[in-house]
Amino acid sequence: MNKVAETILDRIADWPKEAREELMQSIVDIEAKHLGVYRLSDDERAAVREGLAQADRGEFIPDNVVESYFNKYRA
């Protein structure tokens, strides 16, 4: 590790809690980007489960509604 990183790491303990939490989230995002591992948040996990439950119940948006949406935003 280089000297700049070591100096910053030494000061992290003095950062406000919100800044430390932001740093940790940034580290998680960087790791996921470079190592291909993405960890769902609790909200994302709940949304995925709800989507799967809707699919199990056969609750799908009609094709014409999806097509209309894509046509609206297609370049």
PyMOL Python script that loads the backbone (N, CA, C, O; Angstrom):
from pymol import cmd

cmd.read_pdbstr("""\
ATOM      1  N   MET A   1       0.855  -1.165   0.000  1.00  0.00           N
ATOM      2  CA  MET A   1       0.000   0.000   0.000  1.00  0.00           C
ATOM      3  C   MET A   1       0.906   1.233   0.000  1.00  0.00           C
ATOM      4  O   MET A   1       1.988   1.225   0.585  1.00  0.00           O
ATOM      5  N   ASN A   2       0.442   2.290  -0.666  1.00  0.00           N
ATOM      6  CA  ASN A   2       1.312   3.472  -0.718  1.00  0.00           C
ATOM      7  C   ASN A   2       1.122   4.370   0.500  1.00  0.00           C
ATOM      8  O   ASN A   2       0.181   4.197   1.275  1.00  0.00           O
ATOM      9  N   LYS A   3       2.021   5.321   0.654  1.00  0.00           N
ATOM     10  CA  LYS A   3       2.053   6.186   1.839  1.00  0.00           C
ATOM     11  C   LYS A   3       0.792   7.037   1.962  1.00  0.00           C
ATOM     12  O   LYS A   3       0.318   7.260   3.076  1.00  0.00           O
ATOM     13  N   VAL A   4       0.235   7.518   0.852  1.00  0.00           N
ATOM     14  CA  VAL A   4      -0.984   8.331   0.902  1.00  0.00           C
ATOM     15  C   VAL A   4      -2.140   7.511   1.478  1.00  0.00           C
ATOM     16  O   VAL A   4      -2.883   7.985   2.337  1.00  0.00           O
ATOM     17  N   ALA A   5      -2.279   6.284   0.996  1.00  0.00           N
ATOM     18  CA  ALA A   5      -3.348   5.421   1.496  1.00  0.00           C
ATOM     19  C   ALA A   5      -3.155   5.133   2.986  1.00  0.00           C
ATOM     20  O   ALA A   5      -4.115   5.166   3.756  1.00  0.00           O
ATOM     21  N   GLU A   6      -1.939   4.855   3.382  1.00  0.00           N
ATOM     22  CA  GLU A   6      -1.672   4.582   4.801  1.00  0.00           C
ATOM     23  C   GLU A   6      -2.008   5.786   5.681  1.00  0.00           C
ATOM     24  O   GLU A   6      -2.555   5.627   6.773  1.00  0.00           O
ATOM     25  N   THR A   7      -1.686   6.975   5.212  1.00  0.00           N
ATOM     26  CA  THR A   7      -1.975   8.200   5.970  1.00  0.00           C
ATOM     27  C   THR A   7      -3.481   8.394   6.127  1.00  0.00           C
ATOM     28  O   THR A   7      -3.963   8.726   7.210  1.00  0.00           O
ATOM     29  N   ILE A   8      -4.209   8.187   5.046  1.00  0.00           N
ATOM     30  CA  ILE A   8      -5.671   8.343   5.109  1.00  0.00           C
ATOM     31  C   ILE A   8      -6.274   7.286   6.026  1.00  0.00           C
ATOM     32  O   ILE A   8      -7.141   7.593   6.845  1.00  0.00           O
ATOM     33  N   LEU A   9      -5.822   6.051   5.892  1.00  0.00           N
ATOM     34  CA  LEU A   9      -6.355   4.986   6.743  1.00  0.00           C
ATOM     35  C   LEU A   9      -6.138   5.280   8.224  1.00  0.00           C
ATOM     36  O   LEU A   9      -6.974   4.936   9.059  1.00  0.00           O
ATOM     37  N   ASP A  10      -5.026   5.910   8.545  1.00  0.00           N
ATOM     38  CA  ASP A  10      -4.767   6.277   9.938  1.00  0.00           C
ATOM     39  C   ASP A  10      -5.775   7.303  10.456  1.00  0.00           C
ATOM     40  O   ASP A  10      -6.043   7.348  11.657  1.00  0.00           O
ATOM     41  N   ARG A  11      -6.332   8.122   9.575  1.00  0.00           N
ATOM     42  CA  ARG A  11      -7.257   9.182   9.998  1.00  0.00           C
ATOM     43  C   ARG A  11      -8.723   8.758   9.986  1.00  0.00           C
ATOM     44  O   ARG A  11      -9.564   9.471  10.532  1.00  0.00           O
ATOM     45  N   ILE A  12      -9.047   7.633   9.385  1.00  0.00           N
ATOM     46  CA  ILE A  12     -10.449   7.216   9.231  1.00  0.00           C
ATOM     47  C   ILE A  12     -11.176   7.128  10.567  1.00  0.00           C
ATOM     48  O   ILE A  12     -12.349   7.495  10.651  1.00  0.00           O
ATOM     49  N   ALA A  13     -10.523   6.663  11.586  1.00  0.00           N
ATOM     50  CA  ALA A  13     -11.165   6.524  12.901  1.00  0.00           C
ATOM     51  C   ALA A  13     -11.688   7.856  13.424  1.00  0.00           C
ATOM     52  O   ALA A  13     -12.618   7.884  14.229  1.00  0.00           O
ATOM     53  N   ASP A  14     -11.100   8.955  12.973  1.00  0.00           N
ATOM     54  CA  ASP A  14     -11.526  10.283  13.423  1.00  0.00           C
ATOM     55  C   ASP A  14     -12.645  10.871  12.555  1.00  0.00           C
ATOM     56  O   ASP A  14     -13.171  11.939  12.868  1.00  0.00           O
ATOM     57  N   TRP A  15     -13.008  10.185  11.474  1.00  0.00           N
ATOM     58  CA  TRP A  15     -14.066  10.688  10.593  1.00  0.00           C
ATOM     59  C   TRP A  15     -15.418  10.556  11.286  1.00  0.00           C
ATOM     60  O   TRP A  15     -15.587   9.720  12.174  1.00  0.00           O
ATOM     61  N   PRO A  16     -16.384  11.386  10.878  1.00  0.00           N
ATOM     62  CA  PRO A  16     -17.750  11.204  11.388  1.00  0.00           C
ATOM     63  C   PRO A  16     -18.300   9.841  10.959  1.00  0.00           C
ATOM     64  O   PRO A  16     -17.883   9.287   9.941  1.00  0.00           O
ATOM     65  N   LYS A  17     -19.225   9.316  11.733  1.00  0.00           N
ATOM     66  CA  LYS A  17     -19.801   7.999  11.454  1.00  0.00           C
ATOM     67  C   LYS A  17     -20.358   7.924  10.028  1.00  0.00           C
ATOM     68  O   LYS A  17     -20.158   6.927   9.336  1.00  0.00           O
ATOM     69  N   GLU A  18     -21.052   8.970   9.594  1.00  0.00           N
ATOM     70  CA  GLU A  18     -21.638   8.966   8.253  1.00  0.00           C
ATOM     71  C   GLU A  18     -20.565   8.832   7.173  1.00  0.00           C
ATOM     72  O   GLU A  18     -20.765   8.129   6.183  1.00  0.00           O
ATOM     73  N   ALA A  19     -19.442   9.495   7.360  1.00  0.00           N
ATOM     74  CA  ALA A  19     -18.345   9.413   6.392  1.00  0.00           C
ATOM     75  C   ALA A  19     -17.750   8.009   6.369  1.00  0.00           C
ATOM     76  O   ALA A  19     -17.427   7.493   5.299  1.00  0.00           O
ATOM     77  N   ARG A  20     -17.604   7.388   7.535  1.00  0.00           N
ATOM     78  CA  ARG A  20     -17.078   6.011   7.592  1.00  0.00           C
ATOM     79  C   ARG A  20     -18.028   5.040   6.898  1.00  0.00           C
ATOM     80  O   ARG A  20     -17.587   4.137   6.187  1.00  0.00           O
ATOM     81  N   GLU A  21     -19.338   5.227   7.106  1.00  0.00           N
ATOM     82  CA  GLU A  21     -20.324   4.361   6.446  1.00  0.00           C
ATOM     83  C   GLU A  21     -20.280   4.544   4.933  1.00  0.00           C
ATOM     84  O   GLU A  21     -20.388   3.577   4.180  1.00  0.00           O
ATOM     85  N   GLU A  22     -20.120   5.796   4.492  1.00  0.00           N
ATOM     86  CA  GLU A  22     -20.013   6.072   3.056  1.00  0.00           C
ATOM     87  C   GLU A  22     -18.770   5.404   2.469  1.00  0.00           C
ATOM     88  O   GLU A  22     -18.812   4.846   1.372  1.00  0.00           O
ATOM     89  N   LEU A  23     -17.671   5.469   3.209  1.00  0.00           N
ATOM     90  CA  LEU A  23     -16.442   4.812   2.777  1.00  0.00           C
ATOM     91  C   LEU A  23     -16.658   3.311   2.619  1.00  0.00           C
ATOM     92  O   LEU A  23     -16.249   2.721   1.619  1.00  0.00           O
ATOM     93  N   MET A  24     -17.300   2.698   3.603  1.00  0.00           N
ATOM     94  CA  MET A  24     -17.522   1.254   3.545  1.00  0.00           C
ATOM     95  C   MET A  24     -18.389   0.881   2.342  1.00  0.00           C
ATOM     96  O   MET A  24     -18.122  -0.117   1.673  1.00  0.00           O
ATOM     97  N   GLN A  25     -19.423   1.675   2.064  1.00  0.00           N
ATOM     98  CA  GLN A  25     -20.270   1.389   0.910  1.00  0.00           C
ATOM     99  C   GLN A  25     -19.477   1.540  -0.384  1.00  0.00           C
ATOM    100  O   GLN A  25     -19.654   0.760  -1.319  1.00  0.00           O
ATOM    101  N   SER A  26     -18.609   2.536  -0.436  1.00  0.00           N
ATOM    102  CA  SER A  26     -17.762   2.713  -1.620  1.00  0.00           C
ATOM    103  C   SER A  26     -16.834   1.523  -1.816  1.00  0.00           C
ATOM    104  O   SER A  26     -16.628   1.069  -2.942  1.00  0.00           O
ATOM    105  N   ILE A  27     -16.282   1.026  -0.731  1.00  0.00           N
ATOM    106  CA  ILE A  27     -15.396  -0.137  -0.816  1.00  0.00           C
ATOM    107  C   ILE A  27     -16.161  -1.356  -1.328  1.00  0.00           C
ATOM    108  O   ILE A  27     -15.662  -2.095  -2.177  1.00  0.00           O
ATOM    109  N   VAL A  28     -17.359  -1.562  -0.818  1.00  0.00           N
ATOM    110  CA  VAL A  28     -18.192  -2.681  -1.272  1.00  0.00           C
ATOM    111  C   VAL A  28     -18.479  -2.550  -2.765  1.00  0.00           C
ATOM    112  O   VAL A  28     -18.391  -3.529  -3.506  1.00  0.00           O
ATOM    113  N   ASP A  29     -18.824  -1.336  -3.206  1.00  0.00           N
ATOM    114  CA  ASP A  29     -19.127  -1.107  -4.620  1.00  0.00           C
ATOM    115  C   ASP A  29     -17.913  -1.352  -5.508  1.00  0.00           C
ATOM    116  O   ASP A  29     -18.028  -1.957  -6.574  1.00  0.00           O
ATOM    117  N   ILE A  30     -16.744  -0.880  -5.063  1.00  0.00           N
ATOM    118  CA  ILE A  30     -15.522  -1.087  -5.836  1.00  0.00           C
ATOM    119  C   ILE A  30     -15.184  -2.571  -5.926  1.00  0.00           C
ATOM    120  O   ILE A  30     -14.817  -3.064  -6.993  1.00  0.00           O
ATOM    121  N   GLU A  31     -15.307  -3.274  -4.819  1.00  0.00           N
ATOM    122  CA  GLU A  31     -15.026  -4.710  -4.823  1.00  0.00           C
ATOM    123  C   GLU A  31     -15.956  -5.438  -5.780  1.00  0.00           C
ATOM    124  O   GLU A  31     -15.516  -6.292  -6.550  1.00  0.00           O
ATOM    125  N   ALA A  32     -17.239  -5.103  -5.732  1.00  0.00           N
ATOM    126  CA  ALA A  32     -18.208  -5.755  -6.616  1.00  0.00           C
ATOM    127  C   ALA A  32     -17.890  -5.465  -8.077  1.00  0.00           C
ATOM    128  O   ALA A  32     -17.988  -6.350  -8.927  1.00  0.00           O
ATOM    129  N   LYS A  33     -17.515  -4.242  -8.363  1.00  0.00           N
ATOM    130  CA  LYS A  33     -17.199  -3.855  -9.744  1.00  0.00           C
ATOM    131  C   LYS A  33     -16.008  -4.645 -10.279  1.00  0.00           C
ATOM    132  O   LYS A  33     -16.025  -5.111 -11.418  1.00  0.00           O
ATOM    133  N   HIS A  34     -14.984  -4.790  -9.457  1.00  0.00           N
ATOM    134  CA  HIS A  34     -13.753  -5.404  -9.936  1.00  0.00           C
ATOM    135  C   HIS A  34     -13.690  -6.912  -9.738  1.00  0.00           C
ATOM    136  O   HIS A  34     -12.951  -7.598 -10.445  1.00  0.00           O
ATOM    137  N   LEU A  35     -14.444  -7.429  -8.800  1.00  0.00           N
ATOM    138  CA  LEU A  35     -14.400  -8.877  -8.554  1.00  0.00           C
ATOM    139  C   LEU A  35     -15.656  -9.584  -9.036  1.00  0.00           C
ATOM    140  O   LEU A  35     -15.745 -10.810  -8.963  1.00  0.00           O
ATOM    141  N   GLY A  36     -16.622  -8.827  -9.525  1.00  0.00           N
ATOM    142  CA  GLY A  36     -17.828  -9.427 -10.072  1.00  0.00           C
ATOM    143  C   GLY A  36     -18.793  -9.957  -9.027  1.00  0.00           C
ATOM    144  O   GLY A  36     -19.674 -10.754  -9.350  1.00  0.00           O
ATOM    145  N   VAL A  37     -18.646  -9.531  -7.786  1.00  0.00           N
ATOM    146  CA  VAL A  37     -19.535  -9.988  -6.725  1.00  0.00           C
ATOM    147  C   VAL A  37     -20.399  -8.808  -6.298  1.00  0.00           C
ATOM    148  O   VAL A  37     -19.880  -7.767  -5.895  1.00  0.00           O
ATOM    149  N   TYR A  38     -21.706  -8.971  -6.387  1.00  0.00           N
ATOM    150  CA  TYR A  38     -22.610  -7.912  -5.951  1.00  0.00           C
ATOM    151  C   TYR A  38     -23.475  -8.452  -4.839  1.00  0.00           C
ATOM    152  O   TYR A  38     -24.100  -9.504  -4.980  1.00  0.00           O
ATOM    153  N   ARG A  39     -23.511  -7.751  -3.760  1.00  0.00           N
ATOM    154  CA  ARG A  39     -24.315  -8.165  -2.616  1.00  0.00           C
ATOM    155  C   ARG A  39     -25.554  -7.287  -2.548  1.00  0.00           C
ATOM    156  O   ARG A  39     -25.463  -6.062  -2.461  1.00  0.00           O
ATOM    157  N   LEU A  40     -26.707  -7.931  -2.589  1.00  0.00           N
ATOM    158  CA  LEU A  40     -27.966  -7.201  -2.534  1.00  0.00           C
ATOM    159  C   LEU A  40     -28.173  -6.567  -1.164  1.00  0.00           C
ATOM    160  O   LEU A  40     -27.816  -7.137  -0.133  1.00  0.00           O
ATOM    161  N   SER A  41     -28.758  -5.374  -1.183  1.00  0.00           N
ATOM    162  CA  SER A  41     -29.173  -4.767   0.076  1.00  0.00           C
ATOM    163  C   SER A  41     -30.453  -5.480   0.525  1.00  0.00           C
ATOM    164  O   SER A  41     -31.052  -6.229  -0.246  1.00  0.00           O
ATOM    165  N   ASP A  42     -30.862  -5.247   1.751  1.00  0.00           N
ATOM    166  CA  ASP A  42     -32.106  -5.861   2.230  1.00  0.00           C
ATOM    167  C   ASP A  42     -33.298  -5.422   1.390  1.00  0.00           C
ATOM    168  O   ASP A  42     -34.178  -6.232   1.098  1.00  0.00           O
ATOM    169  N   ASP A  43     -33.339  -4.137   0.994  1.00  0.00           N
ATOM    170  CA  ASP A  43     -34.437  -3.648   0.154  1.00  0.00           C
ATOM    171  C   ASP A  43     -34.430  -4.306  -1.221  1.00  0.00           C
ATOM    172  O   ASP A  43     -35.480  -4.679  -1.744  1.00  0.00           O
ATOM    173  N   GLU A  44     -33.239  -4.446  -1.804  1.00  0.00           N
ATOM    174  CA  GLU A  44     -33.138  -5.098  -3.117  1.00  0.00           C
ATOM    175  C   GLU A  44     -33.557  -6.560  -3.022  1.00  0.00           C
ATOM    176  O   GLU A  44     -34.258  -7.067  -3.897  1.00  0.00           O
ATOM    177  N   ARG A  45     -33.130  -7.233  -1.968  1.00  0.00           N
ATOM    178  CA  ARG A  45     -33.482  -8.642  -1.777  1.00  0.00           C
ATOM    179  C   ARG A  45     -35.001  -8.792  -1.647  1.00  0.00           C
ATOM    180  O   ARG A  45     -35.584  -9.714  -2.217  1.00  0.00           O
ATOM    181  N   ALA A  46     -35.638  -7.892  -0.902  1.00  0.00           N
ATOM    182  CA  ALA A  46     -37.095  -7.932  -0.744  1.00  0.00           C
ATOM    183  C   ALA A  46     -37.789  -7.693  -2.082  1.00  0.00           C
ATOM    184  O   ALA A  46     -38.788  -8.344  -2.386  1.00  0.00           O
ATOM    185  N   ALA A  47     -37.266  -6.764  -2.882  1.00  0.00           N
ATOM    186  CA  ALA A  47     -37.862  -6.479  -4.193  1.00  0.00           C
ATOM    187  C   ALA A  47     -37.743  -7.682  -5.125  1.00  0.00           C
ATOM    188  O   ALA A  47     -38.680  -7.992  -5.861  1.00  0.00           O
ATOM    189  N   VAL A  48     -36.606  -8.354  -5.099  1.00  0.00           N
ATOM    190  CA  VAL A  48     -36.420  -9.552  -5.926  1.00  0.00           C
ATOM    191  C   VAL A  48     -37.404 -10.641  -5.495  1.00  0.00           C
ATOM    192  O   VAL A  48     -38.038 -11.283  -6.332  1.00  0.00           O
ATOM    193  N   ARG A  49     -37.525 -10.838  -4.197  1.00  0.00           N
ATOM    194  CA  ARG A  49     -38.465 -11.861  -3.697  1.00  0.00           C
ATOM    195  C   ARG A  49     -39.894 -11.544  -4.108  1.00  0.00           C
ATOM    196  O   ARG A  49     -40.642 -12.441  -4.495  1.00  0.00           O
ATOM    197  N   GLU A  50     -40.279 -10.269  -4.027  1.00  0.00           N
ATOM    198  CA  GLU A  50     -41.631  -9.877  -4.431  1.00  0.00           C
ATOM    199  C   GLU A  50     -41.830 -10.109  -5.929  1.00  0.00           C
ATOM    200  O   GLU A  50     -42.884 -10.589  -6.346  1.00  0.00           O
ATOM    201  N   GLY A  51     -40.832  -9.774  -6.733  1.00  0.00           N
ATOM    202  CA  GLY A  51     -40.923 -10.013  -8.171  1.00  0.00           C
ATOM    203  C   GLY A  51     -41.064 -11.490  -8.491  1.00  0.00           C
ATOM    204  O   GLY A  51     -41.851 -11.864  -9.361  1.00  0.00           O
ATOM    205  N   LEU A  52     -40.315 -12.331  -7.800  1.00  0.00           N
ATOM    206  CA  LEU A  52     -40.429 -13.778  -8.012  1.00  0.00           C
ATOM    207  C   LEU A  52     -41.803 -14.289  -7.582  1.00  0.00           C
ATOM    208  O   LEU A  52     -42.386 -15.148  -8.245  1.00  0.00           O
ATOM    209  N   ALA A  53     -42.316 -13.762  -6.479  1.00  0.00           N
ATOM    210  CA  ALA A  53     -43.652 -14.160  -6.017  1.00  0.00           C
ATOM    211  C   ALA A  53     -44.713 -13.746  -7.038  1.00  0.00           C
ATOM    212  O   ALA A  53     -45.644 -14.507  -7.303  1.00  0.00           O
ATOM    213  N   GLN A  54     -44.582 -12.560  -7.608  1.00  0.00           N
ATOM    214  CA  GLN A  54     -45.521 -12.118  -8.641  1.00  0.00           C
ATOM    215  C   GLN A  54     -45.457 -13.037  -9.852  1.00  0.00           C
ATOM    216  O   GLN A  54     -46.490 -13.397 -10.416  1.00  0.00           O
ATOM    217  N   ALA A  55     -44.254 -13.417 -10.252  1.00  0.00           N
ATOM    218  CA  ALA A  55     -44.103 -14.331 -11.388  1.00  0.00           C
ATOM    219  C   ALA A  55     -44.733 -15.683 -11.074  1.00  0.00           C
ATOM    220  O   ALA A  55     -45.398 -16.273 -11.925  1.00  0.00           O
ATOM    221  N   ASP A  56     -44.525 -16.170  -9.861  1.00  0.00           N
ATOM    222  CA  ASP A  56     -45.135 -17.447  -9.457  1.00  0.00           C
ATOM    223  C   ASP A  56     -46.660 -17.388  -9.527  1.00  0.00           C
ATOM    224  O   ASP A  56     -47.318 -18.383  -9.832  1.00  0.00           O
ATOM    225  N   ARG A  57     -47.212 -16.203  -9.238  1.00  0.00           N
ATOM    226  CA  ARG A  57     -48.669 -16.030  -9.293  1.00  0.00           C
ATOM    227  C   ARG A  57     -49.164 -15.732 -10.708  1.00  0.00           C
ATOM    228  O   ARG A  57     -50.367 -15.607 -10.940  1.00  0.00           O
ATOM    229  N   GLY A  58     -48.228 -15.619 -11.650  1.00  0.00           N
ATOM    230  CA  GLY A  58     -48.608 -15.334 -13.033  1.00  0.00           C
ATOM    231  C   GLY A  58     -48.942 -13.875 -13.280  1.00  0.00           C
ATOM    232  O   GLY A  58     -49.625 -13.540 -14.248  1.00  0.00           O
ATOM    233  N   GLU A  59     -48.462 -13.014 -12.408  1.00  0.00           N
ATOM    234  CA  GLU A  59     -48.735 -11.583 -12.538  1.00  0.00           C
ATOM    235  C   GLU A  59     -47.653 -10.932 -13.406  1.00  0.00           C
ATOM    236  O   GLU A  59     -46.566 -10.607 -12.928  1.00  0.00           O
ATOM    237  N   PHE A  60     -47.973 -10.750 -14.686  1.00  0.00           N
ATOM    238  CA  PHE A  60     -47.035 -10.143 -15.623  1.00  0.00           C
ATOM    239  C   PHE A  60     -47.679  -8.930 -16.283  1.00  0.00           C
ATOM    240  O   PHE A  60     -48.899  -8.869 -16.431  1.00  0.00           O
ATOM    241  N   ILE A  61     -46.863  -7.979 -16.674  1.00  0.00           N
ATOM    242  CA  ILE A  61     -47.348  -6.824 -17.421  1.00  0.00           C
ATOM    243  C   ILE A  61     -47.580  -7.292 -18.853  1.00  0.00           C
ATOM    244  O   ILE A  61     -46.737  -7.989 -19.417  1.00  0.00           O
ATOM    245  N   PRO A  62     -48.716  -6.917 -19.450  1.00  0.00           N
ATOM    246  CA  PRO A  62     -48.986  -7.336 -20.829  1.00  0.00           C
ATOM    247  C   PRO A  62     -47.887  -6.864 -21.792  1.00  0.00           C
ATOM    248  O   PRO A  62     -47.299  -5.798 -21.610  1.00  0.00           O
ATOM    249  N   ASP A  63     -47.625  -7.681 -22.815  1.00  0.00           N
ATOM    250  CA  ASP A  63     -46.567  -7.380 -23.782  1.00  0.00           C
ATOM    251  C   ASP A  63     -46.736  -6.011 -24.425  1.00  0.00           C
ATOM    252  O   ASP A  63     -45.752  -5.302 -24.640  1.00  0.00           O
ATOM    253  N   ASN A  64     -47.978  -5.631 -24.736  1.00  0.00           N
ATOM    254  CA  ASN A  64     -48.179  -4.347 -25.411  1.00  0.00           C
ATOM    255  C   ASN A  64     -47.800  -3.171 -24.505  1.00  0.00           C
ATOM    256  O   ASN A  64     -47.359  -2.137 -25.005  1.00  0.00           O
ATOM    257  N   VAL A  65     -47.961  -3.305 -23.191  1.00  0.00           N
ATOM    258  CA  VAL A  65     -47.576  -2.246 -22.255  1.00  0.00           C
ATOM    259  C   VAL A  65     -46.053  -2.138 -22.195  1.00  0.00           C
ATOM    260  O   VAL A  65     -45.508  -1.034 -22.196  1.00  0.00           O
ATOM    261  N   VAL A  66     -45.372  -3.271 -22.143  1.00  0.00           N
ATOM    262  CA  VAL A  66     -43.907  -3.282 -22.137  1.00  0.00           C
ATOM    263  C   VAL A  66     -43.376  -2.696 -23.439  1.00  0.00           C
ATOM    264  O   VAL A  66     -42.461  -1.873 -23.424  1.00  0.00           O
ATOM    265  N   GLU A  67     -43.945  -3.116 -24.559  1.00  0.00           N
ATOM    266  CA  GLU A  67     -43.508  -2.610 -25.867  1.00  0.00           C
ATOM    267  C   GLU A  67     -43.701  -1.096 -25.961  1.00  0.00           C
ATOM    268  O   GLU A  67     -42.834  -0.387 -26.473  1.00  0.00           O
ATOM    269  N   SER A  68     -44.830  -0.607 -25.468  1.00  0.00           N
ATOM    270  CA  SER A  68     -45.110   0.826 -25.481  1.00  0.00           C
ATOM    271  C   SER A  68     -44.080   1.588 -24.652  1.00  0.00           C
ATOM    272  O   SER A  68     -43.605   2.649 -25.058  1.00  0.00           O
ATOM    273  N   TYR A  69     -43.747   1.049 -23.510  1.00  0.00           N
ATOM    274  CA  TYR A  69     -42.749   1.674 -22.637  1.00  0.00           C
ATOM    275  C   TYR A  69     -41.401   1.768 -23.344  1.00  0.00           C
ATOM    276  O   TYR A  69     -40.778   2.830 -23.349  1.00  0.00           O
ATOM    277  N   PHE A  70     -40.946   0.669 -23.939  1.00  0.00           N
ATOM    278  CA  PHE A  70     -39.649   0.675 -24.614  1.00  0.00           C
ATOM    279  C   PHE A  70     -39.660   1.600 -25.822  1.00  0.00           C
ATOM    280  O   PHE A  70     -38.669   2.276 -26.095  1.00  0.00           O
ATOM    281  N   ASN A  71     -40.773   1.633 -26.548  1.00  0.00           N
ATOM    282  CA  ASN A  71     -40.866   2.532 -27.700  1.00  0.00           C
ATOM    283  C   ASN A  71     -40.765   3.985 -27.268  1.00  0.00           C
ATOM    284  O   ASN A  71     -40.191   4.807 -27.982  1.00  0.00           O
ATOM    285  N   LYS A  72     -41.313   4.304 -26.120  1.00  0.00           N
ATOM    286  CA  LYS A  72     -41.275   5.680 -25.609  1.00  0.00           C
ATOM    287  C   LYS A  72     -39.860   6.124 -25.303  1.00  0.00           C
ATOM    288  O   LYS A  72     -39.516   7.281 -25.544  1.00  0.00           O
ATOM    289  N   TYR A  73     -39.023   5.229 -24.773  1.00  0.00           N
ATOM    290  CA  TYR A  73     -37.685   5.609 -24.324  1.00  0.00           C
ATOM    291  C   TYR A  73     -36.565   5.123 -25.227  1.00  0.00           C
ATOM    292  O   TYR A  73     -35.392   5.390 -24.967  1.00  0.00           O
ATOM    293  N   ARG A  74     -36.920   4.415 -26.278  1.00  0.00           N
ATOM    294  CA  ARG A  74     -35.906   3.923 -27.222  1.00  0.00           C
ATOM    295  C   ARG A  74     -35.328   5.083 -28.011  1.00  0.00           C
ATOM    296  O   ARG A  74     -36.054   5.986 -28.428  1.00  0.00           O
ATOM    297  N   ALA A  75     -34.037   5.057 -28.211  1.00  0.00           N
ATOM    298  CA  ALA A  75     -33.367   6.150 -28.945  1.00  0.00           C
ATOM    299  C   ALA A  75     -33.635   6.082 -30.421  1.00  0.00           C
ATOM    300  O   ALA A  75     -33.148   6.924 -31.176  1.00  0.00           O
TER     301      ALA A  75
END
""", "prot")
cmd.dss("prot")
cmd.show_as("cartoon", "prot")
cmd.util.cbc("prot")
cmd.orient("prot")
